[in-house]
Amino acid sequence: GYLSSEKVRQVVASSRLPDDQLRRIWQLADRKNDGRFDRGGFNIAMYLVDCALRGDPIPEYLP
């Protein structure tokens, strides 16, 4: 199944990260660029949010 983009947006935005970081996380986690998130995409988004909150840089791309 998929999570809606609105639900993911609410969760990611609750991190209170700056908009530029949120956009970058969204671009990396929405692997198909369709606005839908499967479990893997959601996990990527949450991992990147956690990294950013710790002060780690958000990567330019994912392997």
PDB file of N, H, CA, C and O in Angstrom:
ATOM      1  N   GLY A   1       0.808  -1.171   0.000  1.00  0.00           N
ATOM      2  CA  GLY A   1       0.000   0.000   0.000  1.00  0.00           C
ATOM      3  C   GLY A   1       0.862   1.249   0.000  1.00  0.00           C
ATOM      4  O   GLY A   1       2.088   1.202   0.101  1.00  0.00           O
ATOM      5  N   TYR A   2       0.177   2.346  -0.115  1.00  0.00           N
ATOM      6  H   TYR A   2      -0.819   2.385  -0.197  1.00  0.00           H
ATOM      7  CA  TYR A   2       0.828   3.645  -0.181  1.00  0.00           C
ATOM      8  C   TYR A   2       0.251   4.588   0.862  1.00  0.00           C
ATOM      9  O   TYR A   2      -0.905   4.465   1.267  1.00  0.00           O
ATOM     10  N   LEU A   3       1.076   5.523   1.285  1.00  0.00           N
ATOM     11  H   LEU A   3       2.015   5.623   0.957  1.00  0.00           H
ATOM     12  CA  LEU A   3       0.624   6.625   2.123  1.00  0.00           C
ATOM     13  C   LEU A   3       0.390   7.827   1.221  1.00  0.00           C
ATOM     14  O   LEU A   3       1.126   8.044   0.259  1.00  0.00           O
ATOM     15  N   SER A   4      -0.628   8.598   1.534  1.00  0.00           N
ATOM     16  H   SER A   4      -1.226   8.421   2.315  1.00  0.00           H
ATOM     17  CA  SER A   4      -0.895   9.788   0.729  1.00  0.00           C
ATOM     18  C   SER A   4       0.193  10.829   0.952  1.00  0.00           C
ATOM     19  O   SER A   4       0.831  10.872   2.004  1.00  0.00           O
ATOM     20  N   SER A   5       0.389  11.655  -0.050  1.00  0.00           N
ATOM     21  H   SER A   5      -0.128  11.620  -0.905  1.00  0.00           H
ATOM     22  CA  SER A   5       1.396  12.701   0.073  1.00  0.00           C
ATOM     23  C   SER A   5       1.033  13.667   1.194  1.00  0.00           C
ATOM     24  O   SER A   5       1.923  14.204   1.854  1.00  0.00           O
ATOM     25  N   GLU A   6      -0.247  13.895   1.420  1.00  0.00           N
ATOM     26  H   GLU A   6      -0.970  13.459   0.884  1.00  0.00           H
ATOM     27  CA  GLU A   6      -0.665  14.806   2.486  1.00  0.00           C
ATOM     28  C   GLU A   6      -0.289  14.263   3.856  1.00  0.00           C
ATOM     29  O   GLU A   6       0.181  15.012   4.712  1.00  0.00           O
ATOM     30  N   LYS A   7      -0.488  12.982   4.068  1.00  0.00           N
ATOM     31  H   LYS A   7      -0.870  12.373   3.373  1.00  0.00           H
ATOM     32  CA  LYS A   7      -0.141  12.370   5.356  1.00  0.00           C
ATOM     33  C   LYS A   7       1.371  12.433   5.578  1.00  0.00           C
ATOM     34  O   LYS A   7       1.825  12.783   6.668  1.00  0.00           O
ATOM     35  N   VAL A   8       2.144  12.098   4.556  1.00  0.00           N
ATOM     36  H   VAL A   8       1.775  11.814   3.671  1.00  0.00           H
ATOM     37  CA  VAL A   8       3.603  12.151   4.674  1.00  0.00           C
ATOM     38  C   VAL A   8       4.054  13.594   4.897  1.00  0.00           C
ATOM     39  O   VAL A   8       4.947  13.848   5.704  1.00  0.00           O
ATOM     40  N   ARG A   9       3.444  14.528   4.189  1.00  0.00           N
ATOM     41  H   ARG A   9       2.718  14.321   3.533  1.00  0.00           H
ATOM     42  CA  ARG A   9       3.797  15.942   4.340  1.00  0.00           C
ATOM     43  C   ARG A   9       3.579  16.401   5.786  1.00  0.00           C
ATOM     44  O   ARG A   9       4.412  17.119   6.339  1.00  0.00           O
ATOM     45  N   GLN A  10       2.472  15.991   6.393  1.00  0.00           N
ATOM     46  H   GLN A  10       1.796  15.407   5.944  1.00  0.00           H
ATOM     47  CA  GLN A  10       2.189  16.371   7.781  1.00  0.00           C
ATOM     48  C   GLN A  10       3.264  15.841   8.725  1.00  0.00           C
ATOM     49  O   GLN A  10       3.742  16.562   9.600  1.00  0.00           O
ATOM     50  N   VAL A  11       3.635  14.590   8.544  1.00  0.00           N
ATOM     51  H   VAL A  11       3.246  14.004   7.833  1.00  0.00           H
ATOM     52  CA  VAL A  11       4.623  13.971   9.426  1.00  0.00           C
ATOM     53  C   VAL A  11       5.988  14.631   9.248  1.00  0.00           C
ATOM     54  O   VAL A  11       6.654  14.963  10.229  1.00  0.00           O
ATOM     55  N   VAL A  12       6.399  14.820   8.003  1.00  0.00           N
ATOM     56  H   VAL A  12       5.858  14.550   7.206  1.00  0.00           H
ATOM     57  CA  VAL A  12       7.711  15.405   7.729  1.00  0.00           C
ATOM     58  C   VAL A  12       7.752  16.867   8.199  1.00  0.00           C
ATOM     59  O   VAL A  12       8.750  17.301   8.776  1.00  0.00           O
ATOM     60  N   ALA A  13       6.689  17.617   7.961  1.00  0.00           N
ATOM     61  H   ALA A  13       5.878  17.264   7.493  1.00  0.00           H
ATOM     62  CA  ALA A  13       6.653  19.026   8.362  1.00  0.00           C
ATOM     63  C   ALA A  13       6.679  19.185   9.875  1.00  0.00           C
ATOM     64  O   ALA A  13       7.137  20.210  10.381  1.00  0.00           O
ATOM     65  N   SER A  14       6.198  18.193  10.597  1.00  0.00           N
ATOM     66  H   SER A  14       5.826  17.361  10.187  1.00  0.00           H
ATOM     67  CA  SER A  14       6.191  18.287  12.062  1.00  0.00           C
ATOM     68  C   SER A  14       7.611  18.323  12.631  1.00  0.00           C
ATOM     69  O   SER A  14       7.801  18.646  13.804  1.00  0.00           O
ATOM     70  N   SER A  15       8.597  17.996  11.813  1.00  0.00           N
ATOM     71  H   SER A  15       8.442  17.734  10.861  1.00  0.00           H
ATOM     72  CA  SER A  15       9.991  18.058  12.251  1.00  0.00           C
ATOM     73  C   SER A  15      10.466  19.497  12.418  1.00  0.00           C
ATOM     74  O   SER A  15      11.452  19.756  13.108  1.00  0.00           O
ATOM     75  N   ARG A  16       9.755  20.437  11.779  1.00  0.00           N
ATOM     76  H   ARG A  16       8.954  20.226  11.219  1.00  0.00           H
ATOM     77  CA  ARG A  16      10.103  21.864  11.823  1.00  0.00           C
ATOM     78  C   ARG A  16      11.467  22.176  11.197  1.00  0.00           C
ATOM     79  O   ARG A  16      12.111  23.163  11.551  1.00  0.00           O
ATOM     80  N   LEU A  17      11.888  21.333  10.277  1.00  0.00           N
ATOM     81  H   LEU A  17      11.365  20.531   9.990  1.00  0.00           H
ATOM     82  CA  LEU A  17      13.113  21.622   9.526  1.00  0.00           C
ATOM     83  C   LEU A  17      12.843  22.765   8.553  1.00  0.00           C
ATOM     84  O   LEU A  17      11.691  23.001   8.188  1.00  0.00           O
ATOM     85  N   PRO A  18      13.878  23.474   8.131  1.00  0.00           N
ATOM     86  CA  PRO A  18      13.697  24.541   7.136  1.00  0.00           C
ATOM     87  C   PRO A  18      13.115  23.985   5.829  1.00  0.00           C
ATOM     88  O   PRO A  18      13.337  22.828   5.471  1.00  0.00           O
ATOM     89  N   ASP A  19      12.370  24.838   5.135  1.00  0.00           N
ATOM     90  H   ASP A  19      12.190  25.777   5.426  1.00  0.00           H
ATOM     91  CA  ASP A  19      11.692  24.420   3.904  1.00  0.00           C
ATOM     92  C   ASP A  19      12.640  23.832   2.871  1.00  0.00           C
ATOM     93  O   ASP A  19      12.281  22.868   2.194  1.00  0.00           O
ATOM     94  N   ASP A  20      13.848  24.388   2.729  1.00  0.00           N
ATOM     95  H   ASP A  20      14.139  25.171   3.278  1.00  0.00           H
ATOM     96  CA  ASP A  20      14.769  23.867   1.720  1.00  0.00           C
ATOM     97  C   ASP A  20      15.177  22.433   2.046  1.00  0.00           C
ATOM     98  O   ASP A  20      15.326  21.615   1.139  1.00  0.00           O
ATOM     99  N   GLN A  21      15.360  22.120   3.323  1.00  0.00           N
ATOM    100  H   GLN A  21      15.239  22.785   4.060  1.00  0.00           H
ATOM    101  CA  GLN A  21      15.693  20.748   3.708  1.00  0.00           C
ATOM    102  C   GLN A  21      14.499  19.820   3.502  1.00  0.00           C
ATOM    103  O   GLN A  21      14.666  18.681   3.066  1.00  0.00           O
ATOM    104  N   LEU A  22      13.300  20.300   3.814  1.00  0.00           N
ATOM    105  H   LEU A  22      13.164  21.226   4.168  1.00  0.00           H
ATOM    106  CA  LEU A  22      12.104  19.477   3.612  1.00  0.00           C
ATOM    107  C   LEU A  22      11.910  19.153   2.133  1.00  0.00           C
ATOM    108  O   LEU A  22      11.560  18.026   1.781  1.00  0.00           O
ATOM    109  N   ARG A  23      12.136  20.139   1.269  1.00  0.00           N
ATOM    110  H   ARG A  23      12.420  21.055   1.554  1.00  0.00           H
ATOM    111  CA  ARG A  23      12.009  19.894  -0.182  1.00  0.00           C
ATOM    112  C   ARG A  23      13.016  18.851  -0.651  1.00  0.00           C
ATOM    113  O   ARG A  23      12.683  17.967  -1.441  1.00  0.00           O
ATOM    114  N   ARG A  24      14.238  18.957  -0.164  1.00  0.00           N
ATOM    115  H   ARG A  24      14.508  19.675   0.477  1.00  0.00           H
ATOM    116  CA  ARG A  24      15.284  18.003  -0.567  1.00  0.00           C
ATOM    117  C   ARG A  24      14.936  16.596  -0.103  1.00  0.00           C
ATOM    118  O   ARG A  24      15.085  15.637  -0.861  1.00  0.00           O
ATOM    119  N   ILE A  25      14.477  16.467   1.125  1.00  0.00           N
ATOM    120  H   ILE A  25      14.356  17.246   1.740  1.00  0.00           H
ATOM    121  CA  ILE A  25      14.065  15.163   1.649  1.00  0.00           C
ATOM    122  C   ILE A  25      12.932  14.604   0.801  1.00  0.00           C
ATOM    123  O   ILE A  25      12.937  13.422   0.459  1.00  0.00           O
ATOM    124  N   TRP A  26      11.965  15.442   0.463  1.00  0.00           N
ATOM    125  H   TRP A  26      11.960  16.402   0.741  1.00  0.00           H
ATOM    126  CA  TRP A  26      10.826  15.005  -0.344  1.00  0.00           C
ATOM    127  C   TRP A  26      11.301  14.497  -1.705  1.00  0.00           C
ATOM    128  O   TRP A  26      10.863  13.444  -2.169  1.00  0.00           O
ATOM    129  N   GLN A  27      12.187  15.240  -2.333  1.00  0.00           N
ATOM    130  H   GLN A  27      12.543  16.095  -1.956  1.00  0.00           H
ATOM    131  CA  GLN A  27      12.696  14.845  -3.649  1.00  0.00           C
ATOM    132  C   GLN A  27      13.404  13.501  -3.593  1.00  0.00           C
ATOM    133  O   GLN A  27      13.249  12.682  -4.498  1.00  0.00           O
ATOM    134  N   LEU A  28      14.167  13.270  -2.557  1.00  0.00           N
ATOM    135  H   LEU A  28      14.293  13.936  -1.822  1.00  0.00           H
ATOM    136  CA  LEU A  28      14.903  12.015  -2.435  1.00  0.00           C
ATOM    137  C   LEU A  28      13.989  10.846  -2.084  1.00  0.00           C
ATOM    138  O   LEU A  28      14.173   9.740  -2.591  1.00  0.00           O
ATOM    139  N   ALA A  29      13.013  11.082  -1.226  1.00  0.00           N
ATOM    140  H   ALA A  29      12.864  11.981  -0.813  1.00  0.00           H
ATOM    141  CA  ALA A  29      12.167   9.991  -0.740  1.00  0.00           C
ATOM    142  C   ALA A  29      11.068   9.604  -1.730  1.00  0.00           C
ATOM    143  O   ALA A  29      10.650   8.447  -1.759  1.00  0.00           O
ATOM    144  N   ASP A  30      10.595  10.551  -2.540  1.00  0.00           N
ATOM    145  H   ASP A  30      10.935  11.491  -2.517  1.00  0.00           H
ATOM    146  CA  ASP A  30       9.561  10.263  -3.542  1.00  0.00           C
ATOM    147  C   ASP A  30      10.259   9.720  -4.782  1.00  0.00           C
ATOM    148  O   ASP A  30      10.425  10.420  -5.781  1.00  0.00           O
ATOM    149  N   ARG A  31      10.657   8.470  -4.695  1.00  0.00           N
ATOM    150  H   ARG A  31      10.522   7.901  -3.884  1.00  0.00           H
ATOM    151  CA  ARG A  31      11.538   7.867  -5.696  1.00  0.00           C
ATOM    152  C   ARG A  31      10.942   7.809  -7.092  1.00  0.00           C
ATOM    153  O   ARG A  31      11.681   7.847  -8.076  1.00  0.00           O
ATOM    154  N   LYS A  32       9.629   7.718  -7.199  1.00  0.00           N
ATOM    155  H   LYS A  32       9.029   7.688  -6.400  1.00  0.00           H
ATOM    156  CA  LYS A  32       8.993   7.659  -8.517  1.00  0.00           C
ATOM    157  C   LYS A  32       8.437   9.008  -8.955  1.00  0.00           C
ATOM    158  O   LYS A  32       7.855   9.126 -10.033  1.00  0.00           O
ATOM    159  N   ASN A  33       8.617  10.021  -8.119  1.00  0.00           N
ATOM    160  H   ASN A  33       9.090   9.925  -7.243  1.00  0.00           H
ATOM    161  CA  ASN A  33       8.093  11.364  -8.404  1.00  0.00           C
ATOM    162  C   ASN A  33       6.602  11.359  -8.709  1.00  0.00           C
ATOM    163  O   ASN A  33       6.128  12.076  -9.590  1.00  0.00           O
ATOM    164  N   ASP A  34       5.867  10.528  -7.957  1.00  0.00           N
ATOM    165  H   ASP A  34       6.252   9.945  -7.242  1.00  0.00           H
ATOM    166  CA  ASP A  34       4.426  10.459  -8.176  1.00  0.00           C
ATOM    167  C   ASP A  34       3.615  10.925  -6.965  1.00  0.00           C
ATOM    168  O   ASP A  34       2.387  10.848  -6.971  1.00  0.00           O
ATOM    169  N   GLY A  35       4.308  11.410  -5.924  1.00  0.00           N
ATOM    170  H   GLY A  35       5.306  11.473  -5.920  1.00  0.00           H
ATOM    171  CA  GLY A  35       3.612  11.907  -4.746  1.00  0.00           C
ATOM    172  C   GLY A  35       3.064  10.828  -3.838  1.00  0.00           C
ATOM    173  O   GLY A  35       2.375  11.124  -2.861  1.00  0.00           O
ATOM    174  N   ARG A  36       3.365   9.572  -4.155  1.00  0.00           N
ATOM    175  H   ARG A  36       3.924   9.332  -4.948  1.00  0.00           H
ATOM    176  CA  ARG A  36       2.910   8.463  -3.307  1.00  0.00           C
ATOM    177  C   ARG A  36       4.123   7.833  -2.645  1.00  0.00           C
ATOM    178  O   ARG A  36       5.198   7.735  -3.237  1.00  0.00           O
ATOM    179  N   PHE A  37       3.927   7.410  -1.411  1.00  0.00           N
ATOM    180  H   PHE A  37       3.054   7.489  -0.930  1.00  0.00           H
ATOM    181  CA  PHE A  37       5.032   6.848  -0.649  1.00  0.00           C
ATOM    182  C   PHE A  37       4.701   5.438  -0.203  1.00  0.00           C
ATOM    183  O   PHE A  37       3.731   5.214   0.521  1.00  0.00           O
ATOM    184  N   ASP A  38       5.513   4.491  -0.641  1.00  0.00           N
ATOM    185  H   ASP A  38       6.300   4.673  -1.230  1.00  0.00           H
ATOM    186  CA  ASP A  38       5.394   3.140  -0.108  1.00  0.00           C
ATOM    187  C   ASP A  38       6.191   3.100   1.194  1.00  0.00           C
ATOM    188  O   ASP A  38       6.753   4.112   1.612  1.00  0.00           O
ATOM    189  N   ARG A  39       6.240   1.960   1.817  1.00  0.00           N
ATOM    190  H   ARG A  39       5.783   1.138   1.478  1.00  0.00           H
ATOM    191  CA  ARG A  39       6.946   1.848   3.093  1.00  0.00           C
ATOM    192  C   ARG A  39       8.411   2.270   2.960  1.00  0.00           C
ATOM    193  O   ARG A  39       8.943   2.967   3.824  1.00  0.00           O
ATOM    194  N   GLY A  40       9.053   1.844   1.877  1.00  0.00           N
ATOM    195  H   GLY A  40       8.620   1.279   1.175  1.00  0.00           H
ATOM    196  CA  GLY A  40      10.456   2.192   1.674  1.00  0.00           C
ATOM    197  C   GLY A  40      10.666   3.691   1.545  1.00  0.00           C
ATOM    198  O   GLY A  40      11.578   4.244   2.158  1.00  0.00           O
ATOM    199  N   GLY A  41       9.835   4.349   0.758  1.00  0.00           N
ATOM    200  H   GLY A  41       9.094   3.899   0.259  1.00  0.00           H
ATOM    201  CA  GLY A  41       9.952   5.798   0.592  1.00  0.00           C
ATOM    202  C   GLY A  41       9.704   6.546   1.889  1.00  0.00           C
ATOM    203  O   GLY A  41      10.390   7.521   2.193  1.00  0.00           O
ATOM    204  N   PHE A  42       8.720   6.088   2.652  1.00  0.00           N
ATOM    205  H   PHE A  42       8.163   5.295   2.405  1.00  0.00           H
ATOM    206  CA  PHE A  42       8.440   6.712   3.944  1.00  0.00           C
ATOM    207  C   PHE A  42       9.615   6.522   4.896  1.00  0.00           C
ATOM    208  O   PHE A  42      10.002   7.450   5.606  1.00  0.00           O
ATOM    209  N   ASN A  43      10.181   5.317   4.909  1.00  0.00           N
ATOM    210  H   ASN A  43       9.866   4.563   4.333  1.00  0.00           H
ATOM    211  CA  ASN A  43      11.336   5.062   5.775  1.00  0.00           C
ATOM    212  C   ASN A  43      12.525   5.940   5.388  1.00  0.00           C
ATOM    213  O   ASN A  43      13.240   6.439   6.257  1.00  0.00           O
ATOM    214  N   ILE A  44      12.733   6.128   4.097  1.00  0.00           N
ATOM    215  H   ILE A  44      12.152   5.723   3.391  1.00  0.00           H
ATOM    216  CA  ILE A  44      13.805   7.015   3.638  1.00  0.00           C
ATOM    217  C   ILE A  44      13.561   8.433   4.142  1.00  0.00           C
ATOM    218  O   ILE A  44      14.474   9.080   4.656  1.00  0.00           O
ATOM    219  N   ALA A  45      12.335   8.912   3.995  1.00  0.00           N
ATOM    220  H   ALA A  45      11.593   8.386   3.578  1.00  0.00           H
ATOM    221  CA  ALA A  45      12.010  10.263   4.457  1.00  0.00           C
ATOM    222  C   ALA A  45      12.280  10.411   5.948  1.00  0.00           C
ATOM    223  O   ALA A  45      12.872  11.403   6.374  1.00  0.00           O
ATOM    224  N   MET A  46      11.857   9.446   6.736  1.00  0.00           N
ATOM    225  H   MET A  46      11.377   8.640   6.390  1.00  0.00           H
ATOM    226  CA  MET A  46      12.045   9.528   8.187  1.00  0.00           C
ATOM    227  C   MET A  46      13.524   9.450   8.563  1.00  0.00           C
ATOM    228  O   MET A  46      13.971  10.139   9.481  1.00  0.00           O
ATOM    229  N   TYR A  47      14.273   8.624   7.864  1.00  0.00           N
ATOM    230  H   TYR A  47      13.910   8.065   7.118  1.00  0.00           H
ATOM    231  CA  TYR A  47      15.714   8.531   8.118  1.00  0.00           C
ATOM    232  C   TYR A  47      16.400   9.863   7.816  1.00  0.00           C
ATOM    233  O   TYR A  47      17.234  10.328   8.593  1.00  0.00           O
ATOM    234  N   LEU A  48      16.046  10.472   6.687  1.00  0.00           N
ATOM    235  H   LEU A  48      15.369  10.095   6.056  1.00  0.00           H
ATOM    236  CA  LEU A  48      16.658  11.741   6.308  1.00  0.00           C
ATOM    237  C   LEU A  48      16.260  12.863   7.262  1.00  0.00           C
ATOM    238  O   LEU A  48      17.077  13.731   7.570  1.00  0.00           O
ATOM    239  N   VAL A  49      15.019  12.854   7.730  1.00  0.00           N
ATOM    240  H   VAL A  49      14.356  12.149   7.480  1.00  0.00           H
ATOM    241  CA  VAL A  49      14.595  13.831   8.737  1.00  0.00           C
ATOM    242  C   VAL A  49      15.437  13.662   9.993  1.00  0.00           C
ATOM    243  O   VAL A  49      15.929  14.642  10.553  1.00  0.00           O
ATOM    244  N   ASP A  50      15.602  12.426  10.430  1.00  0.00           N
ATOM    245  H   ASP A  50      15.203  11.631   9.975  1.00  0.00           H
ATOM    246  CA  ASP A  50      16.400  12.154  11.625  1.00  0.00           C
ATOM    247  C   ASP A  50      17.837  12.643  11.437  1.00  0.00           C
ATOM    248  O   ASP A  50      18.404  13.269  12.333  1.00  0.00           O
ATOM    249  N   CYS A  51      18.417  12.359  10.286  1.00  0.00           N
ATOM    250  H   CYS A  51      17.957  11.851   9.558  1.00  0.00           H
ATOM    251  CA  CYS A  51      19.784  12.821  10.000  1.00  0.00           C
ATOM    252  C   CYS A  51      19.866  14.343  10.069  1.00  0.00           C
ATOM    253  O   CYS A  51      20.776  14.893  10.688  1.00  0.00           O
ATOM    254  N   ALA A  52      18.918  15.016   9.434  1.00  0.00           N
ATOM    255  H   ALA A  52      18.179  14.569   8.930  1.00  0.00           H
ATOM    256  CA  ALA A  52      18.934  16.478   9.412  1.00  0.00           C
ATOM    257  C   ALA A  52      18.772  17.055  10.816  1.00  0.00           C
ATOM    258  O   ALA A  52      19.408  18.053  11.155  1.00  0.00           O
ATOM    259  N   LEU A  53      17.932  16.438  11.622  1.00  0.00           N
ATOM    260  H   LEU A  53      17.415  15.628  11.346  1.00  0.00           H
ATOM    261  CA  LEU A  53      17.737  16.922  12.992  1.00  0.00           C
ATOM    262  C   LEU A  53      18.997  16.758  13.842  1.00  0.00           C
ATOM    263  O   LEU A  53      19.218  17.513  14.788  1.00  0.00           O
ATOM    264  N   ARG A  54      19.816  15.771  13.499  1.00  0.00           N
ATOM    265  H   ARG A  54      19.636  15.157  12.730  1.00  0.00           H
ATOM    266  CA  ARG A  54      21.089  15.574  14.209  1.00  0.00           C
ATOM    267  C   ARG A  54      22.182  16.493  13.680  1.00  0.00           C
ATOM    268  O   ARG A  54      23.268  16.568  14.253  1.00  0.00           O
ATOM    269  N   GLY A  55      21.893  17.191  12.586  1.00  0.00           N
ATOM    270  H   GLY A  55      21.010  17.130  12.121  1.00  0.00           H
ATOM    271  CA  GLY A  55      22.881  18.090  12.003  1.00  0.00           C
ATOM    272  C   GLY A  55      23.690  17.477  10.884  1.00  0.00           C
ATOM    273  O   GLY A  55      24.605  18.113  10.361  1.00  0.00           O
ATOM    274  N   ASP A  56      23.370  16.245  10.506  1.00  0.00           N
ATOM    275  H   ASP A  56      22.627  15.728  10.931  1.00  0.00           H
ATOM    276  CA  ASP A  56      24.062  15.598   9.392  1.00  0.00           C
ATOM    277  C   ASP A  56      23.558  16.181   8.075  1.00  0.00           C
ATOM    278  O   ASP A  56      22.385  16.540   7.976  1.00  0.00           O
ATOM    279  N   PRO A  57      24.416  16.281   7.064  1.00  0.00           N
ATOM    280  CA  PRO A  57      23.976  16.823   5.779  1.00  0.00           C
ATOM    281  C   PRO A  57      23.032  15.860   5.057  1.00  0.00           C
ATOM    282  O   PRO A  57      23.147  14.641   5.182  1.00  0.00           O
ATOM    283  N   ILE A  58      22.106  16.431   4.308  1.00  0.00           N
ATOM    284  H   ILE A  58      22.012  17.421   4.207  1.00  0.00           H
ATOM    285  CA  ILE A  58      21.218  15.631   3.463  1.00  0.00           C
ATOM    286  C   ILE A  58      21.979  15.370   2.168  1.00  0.00           C
ATOM    287  O   ILE A  58      22.503  16.307   1.566  1.00  0.00           O
ATOM    288  N   PRO A  59      22.048  14.120   1.731  1.00  0.00           N
ATOM    289  CA  PRO A  59      22.844  13.817   0.532  1.00  0.00           C
ATOM    290  C   PRO A  59      22.243  14.430  -0.734  1.00  0.00           C
ATOM    291  O   PRO A  59      21.055  14.745  -0.786  1.00  0.00           O
ATOM    292  N   GLU A  60      23.076  14.587  -1.732  1.00  0.00           N
ATOM    293  H   GLU A  60      24.042  14.331  -1.689  1.00  0.00           H
ATOM    294  CA  GLU A  60      22.629  15.090  -3.031  1.00  0.00           C
ATOM    295  C   GLU A  60      21.773  14.058  -3.763  1.00  0.00           C
ATOM    296  O   GLU A  60      20.827  14.406  -4.470  1.00  0.00           O
ATOM    297  N   TYR A  61      22.117  12.796  -3.585  1.00  0.00           N
ATOM    298  H   TYR A  61      22.886  12.513  -3.010  1.00  0.00           H
ATOM    299  CA  TYR A  61      21.381  11.710  -4.229  1.00  0.00           C
ATOM    300  C   TYR A  61      21.502  10.468  -3.363  1.00  0.00           C
ATOM    301  O   TYR A  61      22.359  10.391  -2.483  1.00  0.00           O
ATOM    302  N   LEU A  62      20.639   9.503  -3.621  1.00  0.00           N
ATOM    303  H   LEU A  62      19.943   9.566  -4.336  1.00  0.00           H
ATOM    304  CA  LEU A  62      20.683   8.230  -2.906  1.00  0.00           C
ATOM    305  C   LEU A  62      21.285   7.167  -3.811  1.00  0.00           C
ATOM    306  O   LEU A  62      21.083   7.198  -5.025  1.00  0.00           O
ATOM    307  N   PRO A  63      22.021   6.227  -3.232  1.00  0.00           N
ATOM    308  CA  PRO A  63      22.622   5.166  -4.058  1.00  0.00           C
ATOM    309  C   PRO A  63      21.564   4.259  -4.658  1.00  0.00           C
ATOM    310  O   PRO A  63      21.895   3.316  -5.378  1.00  0.00           O
TER     311      PRO A  63
END
